[in-house]
Amino acid sequence: MALAFAIGVGTQNAKGEWLEVFYQKPVYQPEAGLVEAAKAAGYEGGNQAIALDAGKLEALAGALSGEQADLAASLKDSKAPTVLVVLESDEQAASTPEVYLKLQLISHRLVKPHGIDLTGIFGLLPNVAWTNQGAIDLAELPQKQLEARMNGELLEVISVDKFPKMTDYVAPSGVRIADTARVRLGAFVGEGTTIMHEGFINFNAGTAGTSMIEGRISAGVFVGEGSDLGGGCSTMGTLSGGGNIVIAVGENSLIGANAGIGIPLGDRCTVESGLYITAGTKVNVLDENKEVVEVVKARDLANKADLLFRRNSLSGAIECVTNKTAIELNHELHANN
Ligand SMILES: CC(C)(COP(=O)(O)OP(=O)(O)OC[C@H]1O[C@@H](n2cnc3c(N)ncnc32)[C@H](O)[C@@H]1OP(=O)(O)O)[C@@H](O)C(=O)NCCC(=O)NCCS
């Protein structure tokens, strides 16, 4: 079975290079009929991004059926360039439209973080000025700014980045996002997640389901159902700094406000507000009588369930005790529309 099929519309710079592509209805693991129909637009097999024109779109619309046929037909009127991407297998992407498709498969919740090969994407994602008039090549920005001013308008540059905000491509069901600029395309935002203003989700990262996110979910980090990230807390990414442990948070756990984790946390764990646990942090493991039973590195406690981490406010030592009061979700807080 092929990996993906998608018809997109996007933006190119003056040289005809792709800056970004929007796929309204990407298909994960398409039926053979879809891939067969792609031949009408010149698809010959393997992983291909095919520039479309009115003729190819018409041929595609004729070969397809249902919503994909409607999409191809409606794009015949597009003033912006259109593209068909068929991925037969999950290999390293070879073009900007392919990368945009892979990121959108994740944000459409069709693929979980780490579920698709994203190696080499930085080299294929151009750094773009994201403006109120869409994506603009940075080299062309000064001219566009001048043109806007001459029309008495302001060209607002919202960000300069390789990744756009997710919600300009897809707004997944059952989520609240207080500040959409804080969620990058390629984030997986689970049904029932609320992301407050301090919350952030990078690409290839996200939440499985109900979560209150007021801290940062770094690239590659996945947060389990029912877990909360307190205000300003941090999950350690692996993109810089030499860290190579993939961080995750289990189910029904809580990372306190201004706390942080450099180890994967298990289910029903709590990290005290303000405490940053790195992999090499030495931890006193206490028994029920608050006696130290052993001293371990935090990485030895990775993925273990029912732990409470805190910094002893008198001695400064970091302690781990059994978490008796695993967080109970405030259902009203988590209620989503
Ligand atoms: C670590 C934490 C979970 C402990 O909360 P708790 O389980 O309710 O524990 P309590 O505060 O009732 O304390 C239980 C006992 O441990 C002691 N204790 C708690 N934290 C301690 C610390 N850091 N050092 C020493 N003793 C501590 C208390 O003094 C109390 O002692 P006692 O048994 O003698 O009365 C809590 O302090 C915390 O940091 N929660 C995170 C909340 C948060 O950030 N939410 C997100 C908001 S955006």
PDBQT file of the ligand as one rigid body, heavy atoms in Angstrom, charges set to zero:
ROOT
HETATM    1  C1  LIG A 401       5.399  18.734  44.621  1.00  0.00    +0.000 C 
HETATM    2  C2  LIG A 401       3.924  18.919  44.877  1.00  0.00    +0.000 C 
HETATM    3  C3  LIG A 401       3.095  18.065  43.926  1.00  0.00    +0.000 C 
HETATM    4  C4  LIG A 401       3.639  18.481  46.317  1.00  0.00    +0.000 C 
HETATM    5  O1  LIG A 401       2.321  18.679  46.553  1.00  0.00    +0.000 OA
HETATM    6  P1  LIG A 401       1.512  17.707  47.534  1.00  0.00    +0.000 P 
HETATM    7  O2  LIG A 401       1.699  16.292  47.107  1.00  0.00    +0.000 OA
HETATM    8  O3  LIG A 401       0.136  18.261  47.628  1.00  0.00    +0.000 OA
HETATM    9  O4  LIG A 401       2.253  17.807  48.869  1.00  0.00    +0.000 OA
HETATM   10  P2  LIG A 401       2.036  18.846  50.082  1.00  0.00    +0.000 P 
HETATM   11  O5  LIG A 401       2.381  20.213  49.644  1.00  0.00    +0.000 OA
HETATM   12  O6  LIG A 401       0.707  18.579  50.713  1.00  0.00    +0.000 OA
HETATM   13  O7  LIG A 401       3.165  18.333  51.054  1.00  0.00    +0.000 OA
HETATM   14  C5  LIG A 401       3.169  17.024  51.668  1.00  0.00    +0.000 C 
HETATM   15  C6  LIG A 401       4.304  17.007  52.659  1.00  0.00    +0.000 C 
HETATM   16  O8  LIG A 401       5.554  17.112  51.945  1.00  0.00    +0.000 OA
HETATM   17  C7  LIG A 401       6.253  18.297  52.323  1.00  0.00    +0.000 C 
HETATM   18  N1  LIG A 401       6.868  18.872  51.134  1.00  0.00    +0.000 N 
HETATM   19  C8  LIG A 401       6.253  19.225  49.996  1.00  0.00    +0.000 A 
HETATM   20  N2  LIG A 401       7.162  19.714  49.148  1.00  0.00    +0.000 NA
HETATM   21  C9  LIG A 401       8.347  19.637  49.786  1.00  0.00    +0.000 A 
HETATM   22  C10 LIG A 401       9.680  19.976  49.430  1.00  0.00    +0.000 A 
HETATM   23  N3  LIG A 401       9.944  20.496  48.233  1.00  0.00    +0.000 N 
HETATM   24  N4  LIG A 401      10.651  19.762  50.293  1.00  0.00    +0.000 NA
HETATM   25  C11 LIG A 401      10.406  19.266  51.525  1.00  0.00    +0.000 A 
HETATM   26  N5  LIG A 401       9.182  18.897  51.909  1.00  0.00    +0.000 NA
HETATM   27  C12 LIG A 401       8.168  19.096  51.049  1.00  0.00    +0.000 A 
HETATM   28  C13 LIG A 401       5.192  19.194  52.913  1.00  0.00    +0.000 C 
HETATM   29  O9  LIG A 401       5.731  20.145  53.791  1.00  0.00    +0.000 OA
HETATM   30  C14 LIG A 401       4.284  18.227  53.601  1.00  0.00    +0.000 C 
HETATM   31  O10 LIG A 401       4.889  17.840  54.793  1.00  0.00    +0.000 OA
HETATM   32  P3  LIG A 401       4.067  17.233  56.022  1.00  0.00    +0.000 P 
HETATM   33  O11 LIG A 401       3.694  15.837  55.642  1.00  0.00    +0.000 OA
HETATM   34  O12 LIG A 401       5.048  17.272  57.110  1.00  0.00    +0.000 OA
HETATM   35  O13 LIG A 401       2.889  18.111  56.238  1.00  0.00    +0.000 OA
HETATM   36  C15 LIG A 401       3.480  20.423  44.687  1.00  0.00    +0.000 C 
HETATM   37  O14 LIG A 401       4.216  21.224  45.609  1.00  0.00    +0.000 OA
HETATM   38  C16 LIG A 401       3.738  20.939  43.289  1.00  0.00    +0.000 C 
HETATM   39  O15 LIG A 401       4.813  21.421  42.981  1.00  0.00    +0.000 OA
HETATM   40  N6  LIG A 401       2.702  20.829  42.427  1.00  0.00    +0.000 N 
HETATM   41  C17 LIG A 401       2.791  21.326  41.072  1.00  0.00    +0.000 C 
HETATM   42  C18 LIG A 401       1.606  22.234  40.804  1.00  0.00    +0.000 C 
HETATM   43  C19 LIG A 401       1.750  22.970  39.490  1.00  0.00    +0.000 C 
HETATM   44  O16 LIG A 401       2.800  23.525  39.183  1.00  0.00    +0.000 OA
HETATM   45  N7  LIG A 401       0.681  22.945  38.652  1.00  0.00    +0.000 N 
HETATM   46  C20 LIG A 401       0.677  23.603  37.376  1.00  0.00    +0.000 C 
HETATM   47  C21 LIG A 401       0.105  24.976  37.496  1.00  0.00    +0.000 C 
HETATM   48  S1  LIG A 401       0.270  25.905  36.008  1.00  0.00    +0.000 SA
ENDROOT
TORSDOF 0
